[in-house]
């Protein structure tokens, strides 16, 4: 088991962090999804093709490398379809498709994945996906569909006929969702729907983003505690603040170990992945929200204002916590896997 980043993974982290610091700083995040930033992210760093196999033009990297990248995009609160495309790429790892994976690797296609079961008949798909991550920004929807009695995975061009997309009002202002209605939309079958493995990898990928949100929130409040003066003292010198920051740091350290282990399991020990993935969402999801919440509270009155960035982290943390289902679902699944 490896819980420490390799030299190559550290270099990847530094490259992504430096790029996002200049191309997508927090003030720019408030403006929402910028296709030019997304194009540069893929053109200069090739992140969209990170886990796409080399035969389709990708880097052929593993979950551990994807987790490193997602940690940095999470810390930067990167808007747009990067996480959604990563989800779709993980699913396509189980149902390979040259056209889609090549397009993703080249940065030409932004994809999204949804669990809603559609109906597929004669080359068309119908159904309603009520809440699709980055559904307004994606070019292709990957989803399960019932083809007669068989459950298959299909790809639907979201810019084609028979597709209606409605933007939803979301808690997280930095990343959109959409309601997608398909009425005989052209679609093609990718292959049989995978029975296992995809959801576990989605849990690990999301936990990696949550780890980045936690780290950035903690860094922000620690920096603030060193400069904010109250009653003649820096607030970081007060015992109540110090203890809270220490608790937040402990949560971050535990979360990092859990994410690194889960990513390693996805790459090297598939038998351990289901428990590791469930644990990642049971612990990291809640811990991320608690750290973001306390980071907002410790900022005091300024943290509650719309002008401050604290609420952006708070909302991303809460949206991520329930993105793959409420925590109780993951707790129940972990308990079942451990036969508790």
VOGU-3710 file (C-alpha; in Angstrom, 3 decimals, decimal comma):
1> xxxxxxxxxx> 0,000/0,000/0,000  1,263/3,493/-0,884  -0,029/6,507/1,026  2,769/8,871/-0,030  2,818/10,542/-3,434  5,543/9,504/-5,853  7,890/12,055/-7,393  5,844/12,037/-10,622  2,599/12,568/-8,708  4,121/15,467/-6,779
11> xxxxxxxxxx> 5,173/17,046/-10,071  1,671/16,570/-11,444  0,212/18,242/-8,368  2,584/21,186/-8,660  1,807/21,639/-12,365  -1,972/21,605/-11,854  -1,748/23,882/-8,824  0,408/26,447/-10,622  -1,859/26,421/-13,670  -5,055/26,930/-11,659
21> xxxxxxxxxx> -3,490/29,639/-9,524  -2,983/31,799/-12,605  -5,747/30,620/-14,967  -8,617/30,195/-12,502  -8,089/32,181/-9,274  -11,006/32,468/-6,860  -12,174/35,879/-8,130  -12,527/34,341/-11,594  -14,374/31,305/-10,182  -17,285/33,598/-9,360
31> xxxxxxxxxx> -17,742/34,232/-13,086  -18,592/30,564/-13,648  -17,491/28,109/-16,299  -14,978/29,471/-18,796  -14,530/27,177/-21,844  -11,160/28,804/-22,572  -9,792/27,778/-19,179  -11,121/24,261/-19,717  -9,511/24,126/-23,174  -6,174/25,249/-21,746
41> xxxxxxxxxx> -6,455/22,751/-18,897  -6,720/19,989/-21,446  -4,418/21,434/-24,100  -1,524/22,382/-21,834  -1,833/19,704/-19,147  -3,910/17,008/-20,857  -5,962/16,459/-17,720  -9,136/15,296/-19,437  -7,207/12,389/-20,934  -5,362/11,506/-17,745
51> xxxxxxxxxx> -7,127/8,171/-17,206  -7,979/7,505/-20,858  -5,923/4,544/-22,170  -2,922/5,367/-24,314  -4,446/3,545/-27,292  -7,131/6,259/-27,394  -4,694/9,148/-27,033  -4,786/9,463/-23,251  -2,067/9,258/-20,611  -3,169/5,851/-19,363
61> xxxxxxxxxx> -2,731/6,939/-15,746  -4,495/5,402/-12,782  -6,896/6,512/-10,086  -4,022/7,700/-7,914  -3,027/10,278/-10,526  -6,625/11,312/-11,123  -7,044/11,799/-7,378  -4,046/14,139/-7,349  -5,550/16,243/-10,146  -9,026/16,303/-8,593
71> xxxxxxxxxx> -7,615/17,380/-5,254  -6,166/20,468/-6,923  -9,274/21,279/-8,991  -11,305/20,906/-5,797  -9,036/23,260/-3,878  -9,399/25,821/-6,680  -13,198/25,278/-6,852  -12,755/24,879/-10,606  -16,070/25,540/-12,393  -17,159/23,505/-15,372
81> xxxxxxxxxx> -17,413/19,888/-16,439  -14,031/18,492/-15,371  -15,426/16,292/-12,580  -18,385/15,242/-14,735  -16,049/14,296/-17,582  -13,848/12,358/-15,160  -16,940/10,459/-14,001  -17,817/9,634/-17,616  -14,228/8,566/-18,353  -14,304/6,219/-15,365
91> xxxxxxxxxx> -17,485/4,617/-16,675  -16,013/4,328/-20,165  -13,135/2,402/-18,655  -15,679/-0,411/-18,209  -17,312/0,044/-21,638  -14,500/1,298/-23,919  -15,467/3,459/-26,875  -12,809/4,800/-29,225  -14,778/7,795/-30,472  -15,749/9,098/-27,037
101> xxxxxxxxxx> -12,495/8,369/-25,261  -10,416/9,885/-28,044  -12,584/13,017/-27,980  -12,244/13,287/-24,212  -8,475/12,791/-24,359  -8,139/15,521/-26,990  -10,333/17,896/-25,003  -12,932/18,092/-27,785  -15,679/16,399/-25,788  -16,947/17,302/-22,345
111> xxxxxxxxxx> -19,040/14,401/-21,117  -21,253/13,713/-18,137  -22,543/10,562/-16,472  -25,982/9,968/-15,018  -27,489/6,949/-13,286  -31,046/7,472/-14,550  -32,210/4,494/-16,586  -33,394/5,576/-20,026  -35,270/3,622/-22,668  -33,506/2,761/-25,921
121> xxxxxxxxxx> -35,328/1,839/-29,107  -34,081/1,774/-32,679  -31,121/4,095/-32,203  -32,947/6,661/-30,063  -33,171/7,270/-26,315  -36,022/8,670/-24,276  -36,441/9,568/-20,637  -35,801/12,296/-18,099  -32,625/12,797/-16,100  -33,734/15,145/-13,350
131> xxxxxxxxxx> -30,395/16,356/-12,033  -27,331/15,955/-14,245  -23,954/17,242/-13,107  -22,691/19,874/-15,586  -25,605/18,889/-17,811  -25,702/22,336/-19,367  -22,012/22,345/-20,292  -21,482/18,753/-21,438  -21,535/17,624/-25,056  -22,374/13,975/-24,423
141> xxxxxxxxxx> -24,463/12,156/-21,845  -23,430/8,627/-20,846  -26,209/6,722/-19,081  -27,731/3,262/-18,651  -30,707/2,381/-20,836  -33,079/-0,520/-21,169  -32,869/-2,093/-24,626  -35,658/-4,647/-24,535  -34,665/-6,830/-21,624  -30,979/-5,897/-21,610
151> xxxxxxxxxx> -29,397/-3,058/-19,647  -26,818/-1,239/-21,755  -24,801/1,948/-21,628  -25,628/4,550/-24,256  -24,116/7,819/-25,413  -26,414/10,711/-26,324  -25,274/13,840/-28,161  -26,728/16,647/-26,065  -26,522/19,144/-28,897  -28,655/16,994/-31,194
161> xxxxxxxxxx> -32,417/16,849/-31,815  -34,825/15,533/-29,224  -32,846/16,987/-26,314  -34,176/19,638/-23,939  -31,877/21,010/-21,260  -33,066/23,205/-18,415  -30,560/24,795/-16,053  -31,319/24,200/-12,379  -30,884/26,615/-9,518  -28,170/24,981/-7,431
171> xxxxxxxxxx> -26,599/25,512/-4,035  -23,095/25,391/-5,480  -22,708/28,521/-7,563  -19,438/27,303/-9,072  -20,777/24,225/-10,841  -24,089/23,863/-12,627  -26,615/21,079/-12,993  -29,387/20,616/-15,512  -32,601/18,704/-16,101  -32,312/16,795/-19,361
181> xxxxxxxxxx> -35,369/15,496/-21,202  -34,789/13,094/-24,104  -37,581/12,504/-26,583  -36,327/10,181/-29,289  -32,837/11,663/-29,152  -30,254/9,924/-31,364  -28,139/7,585/-29,242  -25,774/4,691/-29,695  -25,053/1,673/-27,549  -21,598/1,492/-25,996
191> xxxxxxxxxx> -21,945/-1,970/-24,526  -23,499/-3,884/-21,620  -23,869/-1,837/-18,454  -21,122/-2,721/-15,932  -22,423/-4,576/-12,907  -19,766/-3,412/-10,436  -16,786/-1,111/-10,097  -17,957/2,177/-11,568  -19,757/3,571/-8,524  -16,798/2,742/-6,274
201> xxxxxxxxxx> -14,464/4,713/-8,519  -16,859/7,642/-8,597  -16,826/7,665/-4,789  -13,027/7,782/-4,753  -12,874/10,537/-7,374  -15,368/12,669/-5,464  -13,521/12,097/-2,194  -10,341/13,365/-3,852  -12,089/16,598/-4,792  -13,466/16,897/-1,264
211> xxxxxxxxxx> -9,951/16,481/0,121  -8,855/19,461/-1,946  -11,777/21,556/-0,705  -10,840/20,680/2,885  -7,203/21,564/2,416  -7,910/24,925/0,785  -10,488/25,856/3,443  -8,095/25,004/6,269  -5,220/26,890/4,634  -7,454/29,950/4,256
221> xxxxxxxxxx> -8,589/30,071/7,874  -5,087/29,401/9,224  -3,779/32,330/7,187  -6,644/34,516/8,444  -6,026/33,515/12,075  -2,466/34,828/11,749  -3,503/38,340/10,708  -6,927/38,981/12,279  -6,655/40,901/15,547  -9,439/40,869/18,161
231> xxxxxxxxxx> -9,145/42,469/21,609  -5,513/43,235/20,967  -4,468/39,693/20,043  -4,277/37,611/16,906  -7,282/35,301/16,951  -4,997/32,344/16,308  -3,574/32,801/19,805  -6,927/32,128/21,499  -7,310/28,617/22,857  -10,770/28,111/21,375
241> xxxxxxxxxx> -9,517/28,931/17,888  -6,326/26,883/18,236  -8,227/23,801/19,349  -10,724/24,132/16,502  -7,922/24,482/13,949  -6,200/21,429/15,425  -9,412/19,418/15,092  -9,766/20,521/11,476  -6,173/19,525/10,770  -6,729/16,060/12,249
251> xxxxxxxxxx> -9,771/15,566/10,021  -7,710/16,576/7,003  -4,902/14,150/7,845  -7,328/11,258/8,280  -9,142/12,164/5,074  -5,889/12,235/3,114  -4,948/8,747/4,317  -8,389/7,410/3,404  -8,311/8,934/-0,088  -4,768/7,745/-0,804
261> xxxxxxxxxx> -5,697/4,225/0,325  -8,893/4,173/-1,734  -7,069/5,396/-4,845  -4,372/2,764/-4,326  -7,032/0,065/-3,931  -8,671/1,149/-7,199  -5,356/0,702/-9,013  -3,761/-2,226/-7,238  -6,267/-4,153/-5,113  -9,795/-4,254/-6,599
271> xxxxxxxxxx> -10,949/-6,642/-3,881  -10,404/-3,921/-1,264  -11,992/-1,164/-3,336  -15,677/-1,483/-2,313  -14,933/-1,034/1,403  -12,333/1,670/0,740  -14,688/3,614/-1,536  -17,608/3,415/0,899  -15,337/4,534/3,749  -14,121/7,449/1,646
281> xxxxxxxxxx> -17,631/8,811/1,292  -18,664/7,962/4,846  -15,761/9,892/6,348  -14,438/12,381/3,812  -17,815/13,721/2,711  -18,869/14,691/6,212  -15,403/15,846/7,265  -15,172/18,128/4,235  -18,440/19,818/5,103  -17,464/20,216/8,774
291> xxxxxxxxxx> -14,115/21,790/7,896  -15,737/24,148/5,372  -18,437/25,058/7,900  -15,969/25,767/10,707  -13,721/27,701/8,335  -16,669/29,964/7,553  -17,612/30,372/11,232  -14,065/31,201/12,332  -13,941/34,003/9,795  -16,608/35,712/11,883
301> xxxxxxxxxx> -18,954/38,249/10,367  -16,896/38,709/7,213  -17,303/35,007/6,423  -21,062/35,410/6,073  -20,864/38,067/3,397  -21,340/37,266/-0,276  -18,117/39,138/-1,024  -16,040/36,607/0,915  -14,959/33,265/-0,544  -15,855/31,242/2,550
311> xxxxxxxxxx> -19,410/30,586/1,397  -18,124/29,212/-1,911  -16,224/26,464/-0,093  -19,166/25,848/2,225  -21,578/25,353/-0,672  -19,208/23,178/-2,704  -18,656/20,995/0,373  -22,374/20,547/1,009  -23,159/19,898/-2,665  -20,393/17,304/-2,861
321> xxxxxxxxxx> -21,529/15,622/0,351  -24,827/14,595/-1,242  -23,738/14,344/-4,891  -23,573/10,536/-4,867  -26,320/10,103/-2,308  -26,726/11,172/1,321  -24,152/9,926/3,868  -26,570/7,378/5,328  -26,506/5,435/2,054  -22,733/5,072/2,200
331> xxxxxxxxxx> -22,815/4,182/5,906  -25,385/1,466/5,228  -23,326/0,152/2,318  -20,125/0,092/4,381  -21,916/-1,715/7,192  -23,239/-4,300/4,749  -19,806/-4,842/3,204  -18,288/-5,318/6,650  -21,188/-7,589/7,662  -22,040/-5,406/10,634
//
